[in-house]
Amino acid sequence: MNKFEVLTPLQFTVRTSEEYWEKLLVKHPDIADLEAEIQQALTAPDEIRRSSHDPNVLLFYLILKQKRWVVAVVRRLNGDGFLITAYQTDAIKEGETLWRK
């Protein structure tokens, strides 16, 4: 059962299941109340970057407040996107910028 499925500005969908979301919360309990912001990071991000380590991994950044972002990390395979992880950060990682608000 999908927890959510959303369309990104790069015109592909990203989804995650309820079961996978629960696993994410074990690793990153600080995002438990940020589901809406994570979905917003995917649908209306401030910036999208390609991972410098894996060309199939994209990082969607949404500013929460000054020097604080929520990041949704997505793997894209055969046109489909899957949420790998999500977390809060105080820095944008290196990588090619694909999209900017």
VEXLO-667663 format. One record per atom (N, C-alpha, C, O): residue number from 1; residue in three letters; x, y, z. Coordinates in steps of 0.05 Angstrom, whole numbers, plus 5000, padded with zeros to 4 digits. Example, Ala and Ser with C-alpha at 12.3 -4.5 7.8 and 13.67 -1.06 7.14 Angstrom:
VEXLO-667663
<1; "ALA"; <5264; 4886; 5156>>;
<1; "ALA"; <5246; 4910; 5156>>;
<1; "ALA"; <5264; 4934; 5156>>;
<1; "ALA"; <5285; 4934; 5169>>;
<2; "SER"; <5257; 4955; 5142>>;
<2; "SER"; <5273; 4979; 5143>>;
<2; "SER"; <5258; 5001; 5157>>;
<2; "SER"; <5268; 5023; 5161>>;
END
This chain:
VEXLO-667663
<1; "MET"; <5017; 4976; 5000>>;
<1; "MET"; <5000; 5000; 5000>>;
<1; "MET"; <5018; 5025; 5000>>;
<1; "MET"; <5035; 5028; 5017>>;
<2; "ASN"; <5013; 5043; 4981>>;
<2; "ASN"; <5029; 5068; 4979>>;
<2; "ASN"; <5021; 5087; 5002>>;
<2; "ASN"; <4998; 5091; 5008>>;
<3; "LYS"; <5041; 5098; 5014>>;
<3; "LYS"; <5037; 5120; 5033>>;
<3; "LYS"; <5031; 5145; 5018>>;
<3; "LYS"; <5012; 5160; 5024>>;
<4; "PHE"; <5048; 5150; 4997>>;
<4; "PHE"; <5042; 5172; 4979>>;
<4; "PHE"; <5056; 5168; 4952>>;
<4; "PHE"; <5075; 5152; 4950>>;
<5; "GLU"; <5045; 5181; 4932>>;
<5; "GLU"; <5057; 5180; 4905>>;
<5; "GLU"; <5053; 5208; 4894>>;
<5; "GLU"; <5030; 5218; 4892>>;
<6; "VAL"; <5075; 5222; 4887>>;
<6; "VAL"; <5073; 5250; 4879>>;
<6; "VAL"; <5089; 5254; 4853>>;
<6; "VAL"; <5107; 5238; 4847>>;
<7; "LEU"; <5082; 5275; 4838>>;
<7; "LEU"; <5095; 5282; 4813>>;
<7; "LEU"; <5116; 5303; 4818>>;
<7; "LEU"; <5110; 5324; 4831>>;
<8; "THR"; <5141; 5299; 4809>>;
<8; "THR"; <5162; 5319; 4813>>;
<8; "THR"; <5163; 5339; 4790>>;
<8; "THR"; <5150; 5334; 4769>>;
<9; "PRO"; <5177; 5361; 4793>>;
<9; "PRO"; <5180; 5380; 4771>>;
<9; "PRO"; <5195; 5368; 4747>>;
<9; "PRO"; <5194; 5380; 4726>>;
<10; "LEU"; <5209; 5346; 4751>>;
<10; "LEU"; <5223; 5333; 4729>>;
<10; "LEU"; <5205; 5313; 4714>>;
<10; "LEU"; <5214; 5298; 4697>>;
<11; "GLN"; <5179; 5314; 4721>>;
<11; "GLN"; <5159; 5298; 4707>>;
<11; "GLN"; <5161; 5268; 4710>>;
<11; "GLN"; <5157; 5253; 4691>>;
<12; "PHE"; <5169; 5259; 4734>>;
<12; "PHE"; <5166; 5231; 4741>>;
<12; "PHE"; <5155; 5229; 4769>>;
<12; "PHE"; <5157; 5248; 4785>>;
<13; "THR"; <5142; 5206; 4775>>;
<13; "THR"; <5130; 5203; 4801>>;
<13; "THR"; <5149; 5190; 4821>>;
<13; "THR"; <5166; 5174; 4813>>;
<14; "VAL"; <5145; 5197; 4846>>;
<14; "VAL"; <5161; 5185; 4868>>;
<14; "VAL"; <5140; 5174; 4887>>;
<14; "VAL"; <5120; 5187; 4894>>;
<15; "ARG"; <5145; 5149; 4896>>;
<15; "ARG"; <5127; 5137; 4915>>;
<15; "ARG"; <5142; 5124; 4938>>;
<15; "ARG"; <5166; 5118; 4936>>;
<16; "THR"; <5127; 5120; 4959>>;
<16; "THR"; <5138; 5104; 4982>>;
<16; "THR"; <5114; 5089; 4994>>;
<16; "THR"; <5091; 5098; 4993>>;
<17; "SER"; <5120; 5067; 5006>>;
<17; "SER"; <5099; 5051; 5019>>;
<17; "SER"; <5098; 5058; 5049>>;
<17; "SER"; <5117; 5070; 5060>>;
<18; "GLU"; <5076; 5051; 5061>>;
<18; "GLU"; <5073; 5055; 5090>>;
<18; "GLU"; <5095; 5040; 5105>>;
<18; "GLU"; <5106; 5051; 5124>>;
<19; "GLU"; <5100; 5016; 5097>>;
<19; "GLU"; <5120; 4999; 5110>>;
<19; "GLU"; <5148; 5012; 5108>>;
<19; "GLU"; <5163; 5012; 5128>>;
<20; "TYR"; <5155; 5022; 5084>>;
<20; "TYR"; <5182; 5034; 5081>>;
<20; "TYR"; <5184; 5060; 5097>>;
<20; "TYR"; <5204; 5066; 5109>>;
<21; "TRP"; <5162; 5076; 5097>>;
<21; "TRP"; <5161; 5101; 5113>>;
<21; "TRP"; <5167; 5095; 5142>>;
<21; "TRP"; <5183; 5109; 5155>>;
<22; "GLU"; <5155; 5074; 5153>>;
<22; "GLU"; <5160; 5066; 5181>>;
<22; "GLU"; <5189; 5059; 5186>>;
<22; "GLU"; <5200; 5066; 5207>>;
<23; "LYS"; <5202; 5046; 5167>>;
<23; "LYS"; <5231; 5040; 5169>>;
<23; "LYS"; <5248; 5066; 5169>>;
<23; "LYS"; <5267; 5068; 5184>>;
<24; "LEU"; <5239; 5085; 5153>>;
<24; "LEU"; <5254; 5111; 5152>>;
<24; "LEU"; <5252; 5125; 5179>>;
<24; "LEU"; <5272; 5137; 5188>>;
<25; "LEU"; <5229; 5123; 5192>>;
<25; "LEU"; <5226; 5137; 5218>>;
<25; "LEU"; <5243; 5124; 5240>>;
<25; "LEU"; <5250; 5138; 5259>>;
<26; "VAL"; <5249; 5099; 5237>>;
<26; "VAL"; <5267; 5086; 5257>>;
<26; "VAL"; <5295; 5099; 5255>>;
<26; "VAL"; <5308; 5105; 5275>>;
<27; "LYS"; <5304; 5104; 5230>>;
<27; "LYS"; <5330; 5115; 5226>>;
<27; "LYS"; <5331; 5146; 5230>>;
<27; "LYS"; <5350; 5157; 5240>>;
<28; "HIS"; <5309; 5159; 5222>>;
<28; "HIS"; <5307; 5188; 5224>>;
<28; "HIS"; <5281; 5196; 5238>>;
<28; "HIS"; <5263; 5207; 5226>>;
<29; "PRO"; <5279; 5192; 5265>>;
<29; "PRO"; <5254; 5199; 5279>>;
<29; "PRO"; <5247; 5228; 5278>>;
<29; "PRO"; <5224; 5236; 5283>>;
<30; "ASP"; <5267; 5246; 5272>>;
<30; "ASP"; <5262; 5274; 5271>>;
<30; "ASP"; <5244; 5282; 5247>>;
<30; "ASP"; <5235; 5305; 5246>>;
<31; "ILE"; <5240; 5264; 5228>>;
<31; "ILE"; <5223; 5271; 5205>>;
<31; "ILE"; <5194; 5261; 5209>>;
<31; "ILE"; <5177; 5265; 5191>>;
<32; "ALA"; <5187; 5250; 5231>>;
<32; "ALA"; <5160; 5239; 5236>>;
<32; "ALA"; <5139; 5260; 5231>>;
<32; "ALA"; <5117; 5253; 5220>>;
<33; "ASP"; <5143; 5285; 5238>>;
<33; "ASP"; <5123; 5306; 5235>>;
<33; "ASP"; <5127; 5322; 5209>>;
<33; "ASP"; <5115; 5342; 5205>>;
<34; "LEU"; <5145; 5312; 5191>>;
<34; "LEU"; <5152; 5327; 5167>>;
<34; "LEU"; <5142; 5314; 5141>>;
<34; "LEU"; <5153; 5319; 5120>>;
<35; "GLU"; <5123; 5296; 5143>>;
<35; "GLU"; <5114; 5282; 5119>>;
<35; "GLU"; <5104; 5302; 5098>>;
<35; "GLU"; <5111; 5299; 5074>>;
<36; "ALA"; <5089; 5322; 5106>>;
<36; "ALA"; <5079; 5342; 5086>>;
<36; "ALA"; <5102; 5358; 5074>>;
<36; "ALA"; <5102; 5363; 5050>>;
<37; "GLU"; <5122; 5364; 5090>>;
<37; "GLU"; <5146; 5379; 5079>>;
<37; "GLU"; <5162; 5361; 5060>>;
<37; "GLU"; <5173; 5371; 5041>>;
<38; "ILE"; <5164; 5336; 5066>>;
<38; "ILE"; <5178; 5317; 5048>>;
<38; "ILE"; <5163; 5315; 5022>>;
<38; "ILE"; <5176; 5315; 5001>>;
<39; "GLN"; <5137; 5313; 5023>>;
<39; "GLN"; <5122; 5312; 4998>>;
<39; "GLN"; <5125; 5338; 4983>>;
<39; "GLN"; <5128; 5338; 4958>>;
<40; "GLN"; <5126; 5361; 4997>>;
<40; "GLN"; <5130; 5387; 4984>>;
<40; "GLN"; <5158; 5388; 4972>>;
<40; "GLN"; <5161; 5400; 4951>>;
<41; "ALA"; <5178; 5377; 4985>>;
<41; "ALA"; <5205; 5376; 4974>>;
<41; "ALA"; <5205; 5362; 4948>>;
<41; "ALA"; <5221; 5369; 4930>>;
<42; "LEU"; <5188; 5342; 4945>>;
<42; "LEU"; <5187; 5327; 4920>>;
<42; "LEU"; <5171; 5341; 4898>>;
<42; "LEU"; <5177; 5340; 4875>>;
<43; "THR"; <5149; 5355; 4906>>;
<43; "THR"; <5131; 5367; 4886>>;
<43; "THR"; <5139; 5396; 4880>>;
<43; "THR"; <5134; 5405; 4857>>;
<44; "ALA"; <5150; 5411; 4899>>;
<44; "ALA"; <5157; 5439; 4896>>;
<44; "ALA"; <5183; 5445; 4910>>;
<44; "ALA"; <5183; 5462; 4929>>;
<45; "PRO"; <5205; 5432; 4903>>;
<45; "PRO"; <5230; 5436; 4917>>;
<45; "PRO"; <5243; 5463; 4912>>;
<45; "PRO"; <5236; 5477; 4892>>;
<46; "ASP"; <5261; 5471; 4929>>;
<46; "ASP"; <5277; 5495; 4924>>;
<46; "ASP"; <5300; 5488; 4905>>;
<46; "ASP"; <5309; 5505; 4889>>;
<47; "GLU"; <5309; 5463; 4906>>;
<47; "GLU"; <5331; 5454; 4889>>;
<47; "GLU"; <5331; 5424; 4886>>;
<47; "GLU"; <5324; 5410; 4905>>;
<48; "ILE"; <5340; 5415; 4863>>;
<48; "ILE"; <5343; 5386; 4858>>;
<48; "ILE"; <5372; 5382; 4848>>;
<48; "ILE"; <5381; 5395; 4830>>;
<49; "ARG"; <5386; 5363; 4861>>;
<49; "ARG"; <5413; 5357; 4852>>;
<49; "ARG"; <5416; 5327; 4847>>;
<49; "ARG"; <5402; 5310; 4859>>;
<50; "ARG"; <5434; 5321; 4829>>;
<50; "ARG"; <5441; 5293; 4823>>;
<50; "ARG"; <5463; 5285; 4843>>;
<50; "ARG"; <5482; 5301; 4847>>;
<51; "SER"; <5462; 5261; 4854>>;
<51; "SER"; <5483; 5252; 4872>>;
<51; "SER"; <5509; 5250; 4857>>;
<51; "SER"; <5511; 5242; 4834>>;
<52; "SER"; <5531; 5258; 4871>>;
<52; "SER"; <5557; 5257; 4858>>;
<52; "SER"; <5568; 5228; 4859>>;
<52; "SER"; <5588; 5222; 4847>>;
<53; "HIS"; <5554; 5210; 4874>>;
<53; "HIS"; <5562; 5182; 4876>>;
<53; "HIS"; <5546; 5163; 4858>>;
<53; "HIS"; <5557; 5142; 4850>>;
<54; "ASP"; <5521; 5170; 4852>>;
<54; "ASP"; <5504; 5152; 4837>>;
<54; "ASP"; <5486; 5169; 4819>>;
<54; "ASP"; <5469; 5184; 4829>>;
<55; "PRO"; <5489; 5167; 4792>>;
<55; "PRO"; <5474; 5184; 4774>>;
<55; "PRO"; <5443; 5178; 4775>>;
<55; "PRO"; <5428; 5195; 4765>>;
<56; "ASN"; <5435; 5156; 4786>>;
<56; "ASN"; <5407; 5149; 4788>>;
<56; "ASN"; <5394; 5159; 4814>>;
<56; "ASN"; <5371; 5155; 4819>>;
<57; "VAL"; <5410; 5173; 4830>>;
<57; "VAL"; <5400; 5183; 4856>>;
<57; "VAL"; <5398; 5214; 4855>>;
<57; "VAL"; <5417; 5228; 4848>>;
<58; "LEU"; <5374; 5224; 4862>>;
<58; "LEU"; <5369; 5253; 4862>>;
<58; "LEU"; <5363; 5262; 4890>>;
<58; "LEU"; <5350; 5248; 4905>>;
<59; "LEU"; <5372; 5286; 4896>>;
<59; "LEU"; <5366; 5298; 4923>>;
<59; "LEU"; <5348; 5322; 4919>>;
<59; "LEU"; <5355; 5341; 4905>>;
<60; "PHE"; <5325; 5322; 4932>>;
<60; "PHE"; <5305; 5343; 4931>>;
<60; "PHE"; <5307; 5359; 4957>>;
<60; "PHE"; <5302; 5349; 4978>>;
<61; "TYR"; <5314; 5385; 4954>>;
<61; "TYR"; <5317; 5402; 4978>>;
<61; "TYR"; <5294; 5422; 4981>>;
<61; "TYR"; <5286; 5434; 4962>>;
<62; "LEU"; <5285; 5425; 5006>>;
<62; "LEU"; <5264; 5445; 5012>>;
<62; "LEU"; <5274; 5460; 5037>>;
<62; "LEU"; <5281; 5448; 5057>>;
<63; "ILE"; <5275; 5486; 5035>>;
<63; "ILE"; <5283; 5502; 5058>>;
<63; "ILE"; <5262; 5502; 5079>>;
<63; "ILE"; <5239; 5508; 5074>>;
<64; "LEU"; <5270; 5495; 5104>>;
<64; "LEU"; <5252; 5496; 5127>>;
<64; "LEU"; <5254; 5523; 5141>>;
<64; "LEU"; <5234; 5535; 5148>>;
<65; "LYS"; <5279; 5531; 5145>>;
<65; "LYS"; <5285; 5557; 5156>>;
<65; "LYS"; <5314; 5563; 5148>>;
<65; "LYS"; <5327; 5547; 5135>>;
<66; "GLN"; <5324; 5587; 5155>>;
<66; "GLN"; <5351; 5594; 5146>>;
<66; "GLN"; <5371; 5572; 5155>>;
<66; "GLN"; <5372; 5564; 5178>>;
<67; "LYS"; <5387; 5564; 5135>>;
<67; "LYS"; <5408; 5543; 5139>>;
<67; "LYS"; <5397; 5517; 5149>>;
<67; "LYS"; <5411; 5501; 5162>>;
<68; "ARG"; <5372; 5510; 5142>>;
<68; "ARG"; <5360; 5485; 5150>>;
<68; "ARG"; <5342; 5475; 5127>>;
<68; "ARG"; <5323; 5488; 5119>>;
<69; "TRP"; <5348; 5451; 5117>>;
<69; "TRP"; <5333; 5440; 5095>>;
<69; "TRP"; <5322; 5412; 5103>>;
<69; "TRP"; <5333; 5399; 5121>>;
<70; "VAL"; <5300; 5404; 5090>>;
<70; "VAL"; <5292; 5376; 5091>>;
<70; "VAL"; <5301; 5366; 5063>>;
<70; "VAL"; <5297; 5379; 5043>>;
<71; "VAL"; <5311; 5341; 5063>>;
<71; "VAL"; <5321; 5329; 5038>>;
<71; "VAL"; <5306; 5303; 5034>>;
<71; "VAL"; <5304; 5286; 5052>>;
<72; "ALA"; <5295; 5300; 5010>>;
<72; "ALA"; <5283; 5275; 5002>>;
<72; "ALA"; <5302; 5262; 4981>>;
<72; "ALA"; <5307; 5275; 4960>>;
<73; "VAL"; <5311; 5238; 4987>>;
<73; "VAL"; <5331; 5225; 4969>>;
<73; "VAL"; <5316; 5204; 4953>>;
<73; "VAL"; <5302; 5186; 4965>>;
<74; "VAL"; <5318; 5205; 4927>>;
<74; "VAL"; <5302; 5188; 4909>>;
<74; "VAL"; <5320; 5173; 4890>>;
<74; "VAL"; <5340; 5183; 4880>>;
<75; "ARG"; <5314; 5147; 4886>>;
<75; "ARG"; <5327; 5131; 4865>>;
<75; "ARG"; <5308; 5130; 4842>>;
<75; "ARG"; <5284; 5124; 4846>>;
<76; "ARG"; <5318; 5135; 4818>>;
<76; "ARG"; <5301; 5135; 4794>>;
<76; "ARG"; <5310; 5111; 4777>>;
<76; "ARG"; <5333; 5110; 4768>>;
<77; "LEU"; <5292; 5093; 4772>>;
<77; "LEU"; <5297; 5069; 4755>>;
<77; "LEU"; <5274; 5066; 4735>>;
<77; "LEU"; <5251; 5066; 4743>>;
<78; "ASN"; <5281; 5064; 4710>>;
<78; "ASN"; <5261; 5059; 4688>>;
<78; "ASN"; <5239; 5080; 4690>>;
<78; "ASN"; <5215; 5073; 4685>>;
<79; "GLY"; <5245; 5105; 4696>>;
<79; "GLY"; <5225; 5126; 4697>>;
<79; "GLY"; <5210; 5128; 4723>>;
<79; "GLY"; <5196; 5148; 4727>>;
<80; "ASP"; <5212; 5108; 4741>>;
<80; "ASP"; <5198; 5109; 4766>>;
<80; "ASP"; <5217; 5119; 4788>>;
<80; "ASP"; <5241; 5114; 4787>>;
<81; "GLY"; <5206; 5133; 4807>>;
<81; "GLY"; <5222; 5143; 4830>>;
<81; "GLY"; <5213; 5130; 4856>>;
<81; "GLY"; <5189; 5127; 4861>>;
<82; "PHE"; <5232; 5124; 4872>>;
<82; "PHE"; <5227; 5111; 4898>>;
<82; "PHE"; <5242; 5127; 4919>>;
<82; "PHE"; <5266; 5133; 4917>>;
<83; "LEU"; <5228; 5134; 4941>>;
<83; "LEU"; <5241; 5148; 4963>>;
<83; "LEU"; <5260; 5129; 4977>>;
<83; "LEU"; <5252; 5108; 4986>>;
<84; "ILE"; <5286; 5137; 4978>>;
<84; "ILE"; <5306; 5121; 4992>>;
<84; "ILE"; <5307; 5129; 5021>>;
<84; "ILE"; <5306; 5112; 5039>>;
<85; "THR"; <5309; 5155; 5026>>;
<85; "THR"; <5311; 5165; 5053>>;
<85; "THR"; <5303; 5194; 5053>>;
<85; "THR"; <5300; 5207; 5032>>;
<86; "ALA"; <5299; 5205; 5076>>;
<86; "ALA"; <5294; 5233; 5080>>;
<86; "ALA"; <5305; 5242; 5107>>;
<86; "ALA"; <5304; 5226; 5126>>;
<87; "TYR"; <5315; 5266; 5108>>;
<87; "TYR"; <5327; 5275; 5133>>;
<87; "TYR"; <5329; 5306; 5132>>;
<87; "TYR"; <5325; 5318; 5112>>;
<88; "GLN"; <5336; 5317; 5155>>;
<88; "GLN"; <5341; 5346; 5157>>;
<88; "GLN"; <5371; 5350; 5155>>;
<88; "GLN"; <5387; 5334; 5165>>;
<89; "THR"; <5379; 5373; 5144>>;
<89; "THR"; <5408; 5379; 5141>>;
<89; "THR"; <5412; 5409; 5143>>;
<89; "THR"; <5394; 5425; 5139>>;
<90; "ASP"; <5437; 5416; 5148>>;
<90; "ASP"; <5444; 5445; 5149>>;
<90; "ASP"; <5463; 5452; 5125>>;
<90; "ASP"; <5474; 5473; 5125>>;
<91; "ALA"; <5466; 5433; 5106>>;
<91; "ALA"; <5483; 5438; 5083>>;
<91; "ALA"; <5472; 5423; 5059>>;
<91; "ALA"; <5463; 5400; 5061>>;
<92; "ILE"; <5475; 5435; 5035>>;
<92; "ILE"; <5468; 5422; 5010>>;
<92; "ILE"; <5492; 5407; 5000>>;
<92; "ILE"; <5514; 5419; 4999>>;
<93; "LYS"; <5489; 5382; 4994>>;
<93; "LYS"; <5511; 5366; 4985>>;
<93; "LYS"; <5520; 5374; 4957>>;
<93; "LYS"; <5505; 5386; 4942>>;
<94; "GLU"; <5545; 5367; 4951>>;
<94; "GLU"; <5556; 5372; 4924>>;
<94; "GLU"; <5541; 5354; 4904>>;
<94; "GLU"; <5529; 5334; 4912>>;
<95; "GLY"; <5541; 5362; 4879>>;
<95; "GLY"; <5528; 5347; 4858>>;
<95; "GLY"; <5517; 5367; 4838>>;
<95; "GLY"; <5513; 5390; 4843>>;
<96; "GLU"; <5512; 5356; 4814>>;
<96; "GLU"; <5502; 5373; 4792>>;
<96; "GLU"; <5474; 5383; 4799>>;
<96; "GLU"; <5456; 5368; 4806>>;
<97; "THR"; <5470; 5409; 4796>>;
<97; "THR"; <5443; 5421; 4800>>;
<97; "THR"; <5426; 5416; 4775>>;
<97; "THR"; <5434; 5423; 4753>>;
<98; "LEU"; <5404; 5402; 4779>>;
<98; "LEU"; <5386; 5396; 4756>>;
<98; "LEU"; <5363; 5415; 4754>>;
<98; "LEU"; <5352; 5420; 4732>>;
<99; "TRP"; <5355; 5427; 4776>>;
<99; "TRP"; <5331; 5444; 4777>>;
<99; "TRP"; <5333; 5463; 4801>>;
<99; "TRP"; <5343; 5455; 4822>>;
<100; "ARG"; <5324; 5487; 4797>>;
<100; "ARG"; <5324; 5506; 4819>>;
<100; "ARG"; <5299; 5523; 4816>>;
<100; "ARG"; <5290; 5531; 4794>>;
<101; "LYS"; <5287; 5530; 4839>>;
<101; "LYS"; <5262; 5546; 4840>>;
<101; "LYS"; <5268; 5573; 4829>>;
<101; "LYS"; <5250; 5590; 4828>>;
END
